[in-house]
Amino acid sequence: AFADVFGKKIALSIGNLLYALPMFLIAIWPIPEIMLLYSIIWGTARAFSSGPDQAIMFDSLKAVNEEHRFAKINSYAVLSFQLSAAISILLGSYLYQVTTSLPYFVSGSRRPSFSFDPENSVSDGLLVS
């Protein structure tokens, strides 16, 4: 609904920025009593970013008449996410040994990097590799 009114890229950008917020809050302010606030922000981020990412991918493929490749490319995206999650478990435990807030700072700082890039336009098909 939000993405339909304001645009998929804006919804995805807001979601990515909101994903970063609880990570920084946990790193700076690790108080168990406010974990509910972190969860609410995380859930709101998920609501903004769930859907627009795949819609942008499909629109990009459609712009270059390659929409038939969506299932395969999307499965590669899911696989890369799962592999990065597995690697993050190992890396995160090491970073936590260095200092307890470091994994949260690293996680929070990487999220905004996936936000909207005005140079890449769906209509140009530049999101397709």
TILONU-199316 format. One line per 8 residues: for each residue x, y, z of N, C-alpha, C. Coordinates in steps of 0.2 Angstrom, whole numbers, padded with zeros to 4 digits, always signed. Layout:
BEGIN
X/Y/Z/X/Y/Z/X/Y/Z; ...;
This chain:
BEGIN
+0004/-0006/+0000/+0000/+0000/+0000/+0004/+0006/+0000; +0009/+0007/+0005/+0013/+0013/+0005/+0018/+0013/-0002; +0020/+0007/-0004/+0024/+0007/-0010/+0020/+0009/-0016; +0014/+0007/-0016/+0010/+0009/-0022/+0008/+0016/-0022; +0008/+0020/-0016/+0006/+0027/-0016/+0013/+0031/-0017; +0018/+0029/-0013/+0024/+0034/-0013/+0030/+0031/-0018; +0029/+0025/-0020/+0035/+0022/-0024/+0038/+0016/-0020; +0040/+0011/-0024/+0044/+0006/-0022/+0051/+0008/-0019;
+0054/+0012/-0022/+0061/+0014/-0020/+0061/+0018/-0014; +0056/+0022/-0013/+0055/+0026/-0007/+0054/+0021/-0001; +0049/+0016/-0002/+0047/+0012/+0003/+0053/+0007/+0005; +0057/+0005/+0000/+0063/+0001/+0002/+0068/+0005/+0005; +0069/+0011/+0003/+0074/+0015/+0007/+0072/+0017/+0014; +0066/+0018/+0015/+0063/+0019/+0022/+0064/+0013/+0026; +0063/+0007/+0023/+0064/+0001/+0027/+0071/-0001/+0028; +0075/+0001/+0024/+0083/+0000/+0025/+0085/+0004/+0031;
+0083/+0010/+0030/+0085/+0015/+0036/+0082/+0013/+0043; +0076/+0011/+0043/+0073/+0008/+0049/+0076/+0002/+0051; +0079/-0002/+0047/+0082/-0008/+0049/+0089/-0006/+0053; +0092/-0001/+0051/+0098/+0001/+0054/+0097/+0004/+0061; +0092/+0007/+0062/+0090/+0010/+0068/+0091/+0006/+0075; +0087/+0000/+0075/+0088/-0004/+0081/+0095/-0007/+0082; +0098/-0008/+0077/+0105/-0010/+0078/+0109/-0005/+0081; +0109/+0001/+0079/+0113/+0006/+0083/+0110/+0007/+0090;
+0103/+0007/+0091/+0101/+0008/+0097/+0103/+0002/+0102; +0103/-0004/+0100/+0106/-0010/+0104/+0113/-0009/+0105; +0117/-0006/+0101/+0124/-0005/+0102/+0125/+0000/+0107; +0121/+0006/+0106/+0122/+0012/+0111/+0119/+0011/+0117; +0113/+0008/+0117/+0108/+0008/+0123/+0106/+0001/+0124; +0110/-0004/+0126/+0108/-0011/+0127/+0104/-0013/+0133; +0098/-0010/+0134/+0094/-0011/+0139/+0088/-0016/+0138; +0088/-0021/+0141/+0083/-0026/+0140/+0076/-0024/+0140;
+0074/-0019/+0144/+0068/-0017/+0145/+0065/-0013/+0139; +0069/-0011/+0135/+0066/-0007/+0129/+0067/-0012/+0122; +0068/-0018/+0123/+0068/-0023/+0118/+0062/-0023/+0113; +0056/-0021/+0117/+0050/-0020/+0113/+0050/-0015/+0108; +0053/-0009/+0110/+0054/-0004/+0105/+0058/-0006/+0099; +0064/-0010/+0100/+0068/-0012/+0095/+0064/-0016/+0090; +0060/-0021/+0093/+0056/-0025/+0089/+0051/-0022/+0085; +0048/-0017/+0088/+0043/-0013/+0084/+0046/-0009/+0078;
+0052/-0006/+0079/+0055/-0003/+0074/+0057/-0008/+0068; +0060/-0014/+0071/+0062/-0019/+0066/+0056/-0022/+0062; +0050/-0023/+0065/+0044/-0025/+0062/+0042/-0020/+0057; +0042/-0013/+0059/+0040/-0008/+0054/+0045/-0008/+0048; +0051/-0009/+0049/+0056/-0009/+0043/+0054/-0015/+0039; +0053/-0021/+0042/+0051/-0027/+0038/+0045/-0025/+0033; +0040/-0022/+0036/+0034/-0020/+0033/+0035/-0015/+0027; +0040/-0011/+0028/+0042/-0006/+0022/+0046/-0010/+0017;
+0050/-0015/+0018/+0054/-0017/+0014/+0052/-0024/+0011; +0047/-0027/+0014/+0045/-0034/+0011/+0040/-0033/+0005; +0042/-0034/-0001/+0038/-0034/-0007/+0042/-0029/-0012; +0043/-0023/-0010/+0046/-0018/-0015/+0053/-0021/-0018; +0056/-0024/-0014/+0063/-0027/-0017/+0062/-0032/-0023; +0057/-0036/-0022/+0055/-0041/-0027/+0052/-0037/-0033; +0048/-0032/-0031/+0044/-0029/-0036/+0049/-0025/-0041; +0054/-0022/-0038/+0059/-0018/-0041/+0063/-0023/-0046;
+0065/-0029/-0043/+0068/-0033/-0047/+0064/-0036/-0053; +0058/-0037/-0052/+0053/-0039/-0058/+0053/-0033/-0063; +0051/-0027/-0060/+0051/-0022/-0065/+0057/-0021/-0069; +0063/-0021/-0066/+0069/-0021/-0069/+0070/-0026/-0075; +0068/-0032/-0073/+0068/-0037/-0078/+0063/-0036/-0084; +0057/-0034/-0082/+0052/-0032/-0087/+0054/-0027/-0092; +0058/-0022/-0089/+0060/-0016/-0093/+0065/-0019/-0099; +0068/-0024/-0098/+0073/-0027/-0103/+0070/-0033/-0106;
+0064/-0034/-0105/+0061/-0040/-0108/+0064/-0047/-0106; +0065/-0047/-0099/+0068/-0053/-0096/+0065/-0056/-0090; +0058/-0054/-0090/+0054/-0056/-0084/+0054/-0063/-0083; +0055/-0067/-0088/+0054/-0074/-0087/+0060/-0077/-0083; +0065/-0073/-0082/+0071/-0075/-0078/+0070/-0073/-0070; +0064/-0070/-0069/+0063/-0068/-0062/+0064/-0074/-0057; +0061/-0079/-0058/+0061/-0085/-0053/+0068/-0087/-0051; +0072/-0088/-0057/+0079/-0090/-0056/+0083/-0085/-0052;
+0083/-0078/-0054/+0087/-0073/-0051/+0085/-0072/-0044; +0078/-0072/-0043/+0076/-0072/-0036/+0078/-0077/-0032; +0079/-0083/-0034/+0081/-0089/-0030/+0089/-0088/-0029; +0093/-0085/-0033/+0099/-0083/-0032/+0100/-0078/-0026; +0095/-0073/-0027/+0095/-0068/-0021/+0094/-0071/-0014; +0089/-0075/-0014/+0087/-0079/-0008/+0093/-0083/-0005; +0097/-0086/-0010/+0102/-0091/-0008/+0108/-0086/-0006; +0109/-0081/-0009/+0115/-0076/-0007/+0113/-0073/+0000;
+0107/-0072/+0002/+0105/-0069/+0008/+0106/-0075/+0013; +0104/-0081/+0012/+0105/-0086/+0017/+0113/-0088/+0018; +0117/-0088/+0013/+0124/-0088/+0014/+0127/-0083/+0018; +0125/-0077/+0016/+0128/-0071/+0020/+0126/-0072/+0027; +0120/-0074/+0029/+0117/-0075/+0036/+0122/-0080/+0039; +0123/-0086/+0036/+0128/-0091/+0039/+0135/-0088/+0040; +0137/-0084/+0036/+0144/-0081/+0037/+0144/-0076/+0042; +0138/-0072/+0043/+0137/-0067/+0048/+0137/-0070/+0055;
+0135/-0076/+0056/+0134/-0080/+0062/+0142/-0081/+0065; +0146/-0083/+0060/+0153/-0084/+0062/+0157/-0077/+0063; +0156/-0073/+0059/+0159/-0066/+0059/+0156/-0062/+0065; +0150/-0063/+0066/+0147/-0059/+0072/+0149/-0061/+0079; +0150/-0068/+0079/+0153/-0071/+0086/+0160/-0068/+0087; +0164/-0068/+0082/+0171/-0065/+0082/+0171/-0058/+0084; +0166/-0054/+0081/+0166/-0047/+0082/+0163/-0045/+0089; +0159/-0050/+0092/+0156/-0049/+0098/+0162/-0050/+0104;
+0167/-0054/+0102/+0172/-0056/+0107/+0177/-0049/+0107; +0177/-0046/+0101/+0181/-0040/+0101/+0178/-0034/+0106; +0172/-0033/+0105/+0168/-0029/+0109/+0160/-0030/+0108; +0156/-0030/+0113/+0150/-0033/+0113/+0145/-0028/+0108; +0147/-0022/+0107/+0143/-0018/+0103/+0145/-0018/+0095; +0151/-0021/+0094/+0153/-0020/+0087/+0149/-0024/+0082; +0146/-0030/+0083/+0142/-0033/+0078/+0136/-0029/+0076; +0133/-0025/+0081/+0127/-0021/+0080/+0129/-0015/+0076;
+0135/-0012/+0077/+0137/-0006/+0073/+0138/-0008/+0066; +0141/-0014/+0065/+0143/-0017/+0058/+0136/-0018/+0054; +0132/-0021/+0058/+0125/-0023/+0055/+0121/-0017/+0053; +0121/-0012/+0058/+0117/-0006/+0057/+0120/-0001/+0051; +0127/-0001/+0051/+0130/+0003/+0046/+0130/+0000/+0039; +0129/-0006/+0038/+0128/-0009/+0031/+0121/-0008/+0028; +0116/-0008/+0032/+0109/-0007/+0030/+0108/-0001/+0025; +0110/+0005/+0027/+0108/+0011/+0023/+0112/+0010/+0016;
+0117/+0007/+0016/+0121/+0006/+0009/+0116/+0003/+0004; +0111/-0001/+0006/+0107/-0004/+0001/+0101/+0001/-0001; +0101/+0007/+0001/+0095/+0011/+0000/+0095/+0014/-0007; +0090/+0018/-0008/+0089/+0020/-0015/+0095/+0024/-0018; +0097/+0022/-0024/+0102/+0026/-0028/+0099/+0029/-0034; +0099/+0036/-0033/+0095/+0039/-0039/+0098/+0038/-0046; +0105/+0036/-0046/+0108/+0035/-0052/+0105/+0029/-0056; +0103/+0024/-0052/+0100/+0018/-0055/+0092/+0019/-0056;
+0090/+0018/-0062/+0083/+0019/-0063/+0080/+0012/-0065; +0074/+0011/-0063/+0071/+0004/-0065/+0070/+0005/-0072; +0068/+0011/-0075/+0066/+0011/-0082/+0072/+0010/-0086; +0078/+0011/-0084/+0084/+0010/-0088/+0086/+0003/-0088; +0083/-0001/-0083/+0085/-0008/-0083/+0092/-0009/-0080; +0094/-0004/-0076/+0101/-0004/-0073/+0102/-0009/-0067; +0096/-0011/-0064/+0096/-0015/-0059/+0097/-0022/-0060; +0097/-0024/-0067/+0098/-0031/-0069/+0106/-0032/-0071;
+0108/-0037/-0068/+0115/-0039/-0070/+0116/-0043/-0076;
